[in-house]
Amino acid sequence: MPSKQGPRLYWRLSNLEHPNADLEKTVKDHLLNHAIQVLLPYDTVDKELQEELDVQLVTMLPPDEGYQVIRASLADILAQVLNTGVILQEDTTLQALSLADRLESNHAVAITPDGMLHLATSGEVHARLGLTGVHSPSNPDRYNISLDLRSKSLQPGQDRYAQVLSKVRTVFPAQAFILRLEVKGELQEIGLPPEALTPSYGTEAWLPLESTARTQPGLMLPPLSRDTFEQLGREGDWQLRRAITGLHTWLGALACGQGHTLCNDLLPDEVMPLQLVDEPLPSREEQDRRLLGTMVSRMWKGMISQKQVLDVMKATSAMVVAKQVPWAAVHVWGFADTPVAWRGLEHGTAWGGAGESNYTVVFLGSGDYCIYKALGPEDMNFSS
């Protein structure tokens, strides 16, 4: 639900077995993924457990070649994709993103896993391309153009195929792209012809995903479950909203690696067990024990596929269901400045905010989970 304080935060509590479970849809709707982080809490001093969790985190996303970095013409990339028909093959996903130019460059490009080409251009570039576009809701001089690369009209031999490639080659200069092509679960090179990669014109390289681990001791850890949220809902809407937004802020501080003092201060009281007034004060040992909670985490950064995100979600959920950890959280971030974010809509106008698109999933046990999505300035128009 959108926050009553304004379009800032959407959250939803669900269960993986529920007919309306939206976890897989959320992963599919978030088109381009730059980073993913898993947070695993435990409240005992157990070196062996920590080492076991570290091993499981490492194996959640096995290392692969990562993604390609290419400096080339968009027209050459499109020609290769369309001429080989790779984008029409079953179990194939292609994603690419222009790097050097931001949206204001008028040449921002994204190819998303659903087979769509998205361009963010100025009115002048839009007119030169001669392609149908729509005005940006956030910039009156920007046009958003989307083309379905799997459309029959864009296949070799069709008039529109030649027209689009000719216009793109004339209007879009060579620029840097990151790109990931996956066929039946295997990474493949896009295979640009040698003439597209001459030393004076383009380069091609592979970069692995960057992976970093972190351990944060001395944390107060809330006993999160569906009951936690349902009880807060019975106590009042204000307490529920405060707990939901406060928990999101706390998880964000953990993701950024803030110290335990700040993180403990940010933890909302509503999600911690109540202490009755007539209860004796806890002993020093009990107070110390409450500060022995530890969070182990691992982040992967680069260009991450939707399948990799879903694999991490499933592995994390399985650990909570198996009671290896009481609950867990997964943060997903998009790229900072792309033509599209959620569901092919402009960055900042649907689930993602004006900066990086992002969402968080908290797995609560018994298949329950809570999804957080940051909202942008235009989100009230798209949040149905």
C-alpha positions as CSV (number, residue, x, y, z in Angstrom):
1,M,0.0,0.0,0.0
2,P,1.3,3.5,-0.7
3,S,2.3,5.4,2.5
4,K,-0.3,7.8,3.8
5,Q,2.5,10.3,4.2
6,G,2.8,10.4,0.4
7,P,4.0,8.2,-2.4
8,R,7.2,7.0,-0.8
9,L,7.0,3.3,0.1
10,Y,4.8,0.4,-1.1
11,W,4.8,-2.8,0.9
12,R,2.8,-6.1,0.7
13,L,2.6,-9.1,3.0
14,S,2.0,-12.4,1.2
15,N,2.8,-16.2,1.2
16,L,4.6,-18.2,-1.5
17,E,1.7,-20.7,-1.6
18,H,-1.0,-18.0,-2.0
19,P,-2.7,-17.8,-5.4
20,N,-1.9,-14.1,-5.5
21,A,1.8,-14.5,-4.5
22,D,3.7,-11.8,-6.4
23,L,7.4,-12.6,-5.7
24,E,8.1,-14.1,-9.2
25,K,6.1,-11.3,-10.8
26,T,8.1,-8.7,-8.9
27,V,11.4,-10.2,-10.1
28,K,10.1,-10.3,-13.7
29,D,8.8,-6.7,-13.6
30,H,12.1,-5.3,-12.4
31,L,13.9,-5.4,-15.8
32,L,17.5,-4.5,-15.2
33,N,19.4,-5.6,-12.1
34,H,22.7,-4.0,-11.0
35,A,23.2,-5.5,-7.5
36,I,21.7,-8.0,-5.1
37,Q,22.5,-8.5,-1.4
38,V,21.4,-11.2,1.0
39,L,21.2,-10.6,4.8
40,L,21.2,-13.5,7.2
41,P,20.7,-12.9,10.9
42,Y,21.6,-15.2,13.8
43,D,21.4,-14.6,17.6
44,T,24.0,-17.0,19.0
45,V,27.8,-16.9,19.2
46,D,28.6,-19.7,16.9
47,K,31.7,-19.6,14.7
48,E,30.8,-22.8,12.9
49,L,27.3,-21.5,12.1
50,Q,28.8,-18.3,10.7
51,E,31.2,-20.2,8.5
52,E,28.3,-22.4,7.3
53,L,26.2,-19.4,6.4
54,D,29.2,-17.8,4.6
55,V,29.6,-21.0,2.5
56,Q,25.9,-21.0,1.6
57,L,26.0,-17.4,0.6
58,V,28.9,-17.9,-1.7
59,T,27.2,-20.8,-3.4
60,M,23.9,-19.0,-3.9
61,L,25.2,-17.3,-7.0
62,P,28.0,-19.4,-8.5
63,P,30.7,-17.4,-10.3
64,D,30.3,-17.2,-14.1
65,E,31.8,-15.0,-16.8
66,G,29.5,-12.2,-15.8
67,Y,28.8,-9.8,-18.6
68,Q,30.3,-8.3,-21.7
69,V,31.5,-4.7,-22.0
70,I,31.4,-3.5,-25.6
71,R,32.1,-0.2,-27.3
72,A,30.2,-0.4,-30.6
73,S,27.4,1.0,-32.7
74,L,23.8,0.3,-31.5
75,A,23.0,-0.5,-35.2
76,D,25.7,-3.2,-35.3
77,I,24.4,-4.8,-32.1
78,L,20.8,-4.8,-33.4
79,A,21.9,-6.2,-36.7
80,Q,23.7,-9.0,-35.0
81,V,20.8,-9.8,-32.7
82,L,18.2,-9.7,-35.5
83,N,20.3,-11.4,-38.3
84,T,21.2,-14.4,-36.1
85,G,17.6,-14.7,-34.7
86,V,19.1,-15.4,-31.3
87,I,16.5,-13.2,-29.6
88,L,13.7,-15.5,-31.0
89,Q,15.2,-18.7,-29.6
90,E,13.5,-20.4,-26.7
91,D,14.9,-19.9,-23.2
92,T,17.0,-16.9,-24.4
93,T,17.4,-13.6,-22.7
94,L,19.3,-10.6,-23.8
95,Q,19.9,-7.4,-21.8
96,A,22.1,-4.5,-22.6
97,L,22.5,-1.0,-21.3
98,S,24.4,2.1,-22.6
99,L,27.0,3.2,-20.0
100,A,28.7,6.4,-20.9
101,D,25.7,8.5,-21.5
102,R,23.0,9.4,-19.0
103,L,19.4,10.2,-19.9
104,E,20.2,13.8,-20.6
105,S,22.6,12.6,-23.4
106,N,19.6,12.0,-25.7
107,H,21.1,8.7,-26.7
108,A,20.3,6.4,-23.7
109,V,19.6,2.8,-24.7
110,A,18.4,-0.3,-22.9
111,I,17.5,-3.8,-24.3
112,T,15.4,-5.6,-21.7
113,P,14.9,-9.4,-21.1
114,D,11.4,-9.2,-22.5
115,G,12.9,-8.5,-26.0
116,M,12.2,-4.8,-26.0
117,L,14.5,-2.0,-27.2
118,H,14.0,1.3,-25.2
119,L,15.4,4.6,-26.2
120,A,15.3,7.9,-24.3
121,T,15.9,10.8,-26.8
122,S,15.4,14.5,-27.2
123,G,12.7,15.9,-29.4
124,E,15.3,16.6,-32.1
125,V,16.7,13.0,-32.1
126,H,13.2,11.6,-32.0
127,A,12.3,13.6,-35.1
128,R,15.4,12.4,-36.9
129,L,14.7,8.7,-36.0
130,G,11.1,8.9,-37.3
131,L,10.0,6.3,-34.8
132,T,6.8,6.5,-32.7
133,G,7.5,7.7,-29.2
134,V,5.7,9.3,-26.2
135,H,6.5,12.3,-24.2
136,S,8.3,11.7,-20.9
137,P,6.1,12.4,-17.9
138,S,9.2,13.9,-16.1
139,N,10.8,15.9,-18.9
140,P,8.8,17.7,-21.6
141,D,11.7,17.6,-24.1
142,R,12.3,13.9,-23.8
143,Y,10.7,11.1,-25.8
144,N,10.6,7.5,-24.8
145,I,10.6,5.0,-27.7
146,S,10.0,1.3,-27.4
147,L,10.4,-1.4,-30.1
148,D,9.6,-5.1,-29.8
149,L,12.7,-6.8,-31.3
150,R,10.7,-10.0,-31.7
151,S,8.2,-8.4,-33.9
152,K,7.9,-9.9,-37.4
153,S,8.2,-6.4,-39.0
154,L,11.8,-6.1,-37.5
155,Q,13.1,-9.4,-38.9
156,P,15.6,-9.4,-41.8
157,G,14.0,-8.9,-45.2
158,Q,11.2,-6.7,-43.9
159,D,11.1,-3.0,-45.0
160,R,11.0,-1.8,-41.4
161,Y,14.1,-3.8,-40.5
162,A,16.2,-1.8,-43.0
163,Q,14.6,1.5,-42.1
164,V,15.2,1.2,-38.4
165,L,18.8,0.0,-38.8
166,S,19.5,2.8,-41.2
167,K,18.0,5.5,-38.9
168,V,19.7,4.2,-35.8
169,R,23.1,4.0,-37.5
170,T,22.7,7.6,-38.7
171,V,21.5,9.1,-35.4
172,F,23.2,7.0,-32.6
173,P,27.0,7.3,-32.2
174,A,29.1,4.4,-31.0
175,Q,29.1,4.2,-27.3
176,A,29.9,1.8,-24.4
177,F,27.4,-0.9,-23.5
178,I,27.3,-3.7,-20.9
179,L,25.5,-6.8,-22.2
180,R,24.5,-10.2,-21.0
181,L,23.2,-12.9,-23.4
182,E,22.0,-16.1,-21.9
183,V,20.8,-19.1,-24.0
184,K,19.3,-22.1,-22.2
185,G,21.1,-21.0,-19.0
186,E,24.5,-20.7,-20.7
187,L,26.3,-17.4,-21.3
188,Q,27.2,-16.6,-24.9
189,E,29.1,-13.9,-26.7
190,I,26.9,-11.7,-28.8
191,G,29.5,-12.3,-31.6
192,L,29.8,-8.9,-33.3
193,P,31.7,-9.2,-36.7
194,P,35.3,-8.1,-36.7
195,E,34.6,-4.9,-38.7
196,A,32.3,-3.8,-35.8
197,L,35.2,-4.1,-33.3
198,T,38.2,-2.4,-35.1
199,P,40.7,-0.8,-32.6
200,S,39.6,2.7,-33.7
201,Y,35.9,1.9,-33.3
202,G,35.1,-0.7,-30.7
203,T,36.3,-3.0,-28.1
204,E,34.9,-6.2,-26.4
205,A,35.7,-7.7,-23.0
206,W,34.2,-9.8,-20.2
207,L,33.8,-8.7,-16.6
208,P,32.9,-11.0,-13.7
209,L,30.3,-10.1,-11.0
210,E,31.9,-8.3,-8.1
211,S,31.2,-10.2,-4.8
212,T,31.8,-8.8,-1.3
213,A,30.9,-10.3,2.1
214,R,30.3,-8.5,5.4
215,T,29.7,-9.5,9.0
216,Q,28.0,-7.1,11.4
217,P,28.0,-8.1,15.1
218,G,26.4,-6.4,18.1
219,L,23.0,-6.0,16.6
220,M,19.6,-6.1,18.2
221,L,17.6,-8.5,16.0
222,P,13.8,-8.4,15.9
223,P,11.8,-11.6,16.0
224,L,10.1,-11.0,12.6
225,S,7.1,-13.1,11.5
226,R,3.7,-12.7,10.0
227,D,2.3,-12.5,13.6
228,T,4.6,-9.5,14.2
229,F,2.8,-7.5,11.4
230,E,-0.7,-8.8,12.1
231,Q,-0.4,-7.9,15.8
232,L,0.7,-4.4,14.9
233,G,-2.3,-4.1,12.6
234,R,-4.6,-5.0,15.4
235,E,-3.0,-2.4,17.7
236,G,-3.5,0.5,15.2
237,D,-2.7,1.8,11.7
238,W,-0.2,4.3,13.0
239,Q,1.9,1.7,14.9
240,L,1.9,-0.6,11.8
241,R,3.0,2.2,9.5
242,R,5.8,3.3,11.9
243,A,7.0,-0.3,12.2
244,I,6.9,-1.0,8.5
245,T,8.8,2.2,7.5
246,G,11.2,2.0,10.4
247,L,12.0,-1.6,9.6
248,H,12.7,-0.6,5.9
249,T,15.0,2.1,7.1
250,W,16.8,-0.3,9.5
251,L,17.3,-2.8,6.7
252,G,18.7,-0.1,4.5
253,A,21.2,0.9,7.1
254,L,22.3,-2.7,7.4
255,A,22.7,-2.9,3.6
256,C,24.9,0.1,3.7
257,G,27.1,-1.4,6.4
258,Q,26.3,1.1,9.1
259,G,27.7,0.4,12.6
260,H,25.7,-1.5,15.2
261,T,25.0,1.6,17.3
262,L,23.3,3.5,14.5
263,C,21.4,0.4,13.3
264,N,20.2,-0.4,16.8
265,D,19.0,3.2,17.2
266,L,17.0,3.0,14.0
267,L,15.3,-0.3,14.9
268,P,11.6,0.6,15.6
269,D,10.4,-0.4,19.1
270,E,7.2,-1.8,17.6
271,V,9.0,-4.8,16.2
272,M,10.7,-5.8,19.4
273,P,9.1,-7.9,22.2
274,L,7.2,-5.9,24.7
275,Q,8.5,-5.7,28.3
276,L,5.8,-5.3,30.9
277,V,6.0,-2.5,33.4
278,D,6.1,-4.8,36.4
279,E,8.8,-7.1,34.9
280,P,12.2,-6.9,36.7
281,L,14.9,-5.1,34.8
282,P,17.0,-7.6,32.8
283,S,20.4,-8.6,34.3
284,R,23.6,-7.3,32.8
285,E,24.1,-10.8,31.2
286,E,20.7,-10.6,29.6
287,Q,21.3,-7.1,28.3
288,D,24.6,-8.2,26.8
289,R,22.9,-11.3,25.3
290,R,20.4,-9.0,23.5
291,L,23.3,-7.3,21.8
292,L,25.0,-10.5,20.5
293,G,23.0,-10.8,17.3
294,T,25.0,-10.9,14.1
295,M,24.2,-10.2,10.5
296,V,26.2,-11.9,7.8
297,S,25.7,-10.7,4.2
298,R,27.0,-11.0,0.7
299,M,26.5,-8.6,-2.2
300,W,26.9,-9.3,-5.9
301,K,27.3,-6.3,-8.3
302,G,27.5,-6.0,-12.1
303,M,24.8,-7.0,-14.6
304,I,22.6,-9.6,-13.0
305,S,19.9,-11.6,-14.8
306,Q,16.4,-12.1,-13.5
307,K,17.0,-15.8,-13.3
308,Q,20.0,-15.2,-11.0
309,V,17.8,-12.9,-8.8
310,L,15.1,-15.5,-8.6
311,D,17.6,-18.3,-7.8
312,V,18.9,-16.2,-4.9
313,M,15.4,-15.5,-3.7
314,K,14.5,-19.2,-3.7
315,A,17.8,-20.2,-1.9
316,T,17.2,-17.6,0.8
317,S,13.6,-18.6,1.3
318,A,14.7,-22.3,1.6
319,M,17.1,-21.4,4.4
320,V,14.3,-19.7,6.4
321,V,11.9,-22.5,5.8
322,A,14.5,-25.0,7.0
323,K,15.0,-22.8,10.1
324,Q,18.7,-22.2,9.5
325,V,18.0,-18.6,10.2
326,P,14.9,-17.0,11.8
327,W,14.3,-14.7,8.9
328,A,16.3,-13.2,6.0
329,A,16.2,-10.2,3.7
330,V,17.2,-9.7,0.0
331,H,17.9,-6.3,-1.4
332,V,17.8,-5.7,-5.2
333,W,19.0,-2.5,-6.9
334,G,18.7,-1.4,-10.5
335,F,21.0,0.9,-12.4
336,A,21.1,4.6,-11.5
337,D,20.1,6.1,-14.8
338,T,18.3,4.0,-17.4
339,P,15.5,4.6,-19.9
340,V,13.3,2.1,-18.1
341,A,13.0,0.5,-14.6
342,W,9.8,-1.3,-13.8
343,R,7.6,-3.0,-16.4
344,G,9.1,-1.0,-19.3
345,L,8.0,2.4,-17.7
346,E,10.3,5.4,-17.4
347,H,12.8,5.4,-14.6
348,G,11.2,7.4,-11.7
349,T,7.6,7.0,-12.8
350,A,6.8,3.5,-11.6
351,W,8.2,1.5,-8.7
352,G,11.7,2.8,-8.3
353,G,11.9,6.4,-7.3
354,A,13.8,9.2,-9.1
355,G,17.1,7.5,-8.4
356,E,17.9,3.9,-8.4
357,S,15.1,1.4,-8.8
358,N,15.1,-1.0,-5.9
359,Y,13.1,-3.4,-3.8
360,T,13.5,-5.6,-0.7
361,V,12.0,-8.9,0.2
362,V,11.9,-10.1,3.8
363,F,11.4,-13.8,4.2
364,L,9.5,-14.5,7.5
365,G,9.2,-18.3,7.6
366,S,6.4,-20.7,6.7
367,G,6.5,-19.3,3.2
368,D,5.5,-15.8,4.4
369,Y,7.3,-12.8,3.0
370,C,7.0,-9.0,2.8
371,I,8.0,-7.0,-0.3
372,Y,9.1,-3.3,-0.1
373,K,9.3,-1.1,-3.2
374,A,10.5,2.5,-3.1
375,L,8.1,4.8,-5.0
376,G,8.8,7.7,-7.4
377,P,7.2,11.1,-7.9
378,E,4.8,9.8,-10.5
379,D,4.0,6.5,-8.8
380,M,0.5,7.3,-7.7
381,N,-0.5,7.2,-11.3
382,F,0.8,3.7,-11.7
383,S,0.3,2.0,-8.3
384,S,-2.9,0.1,-9.1
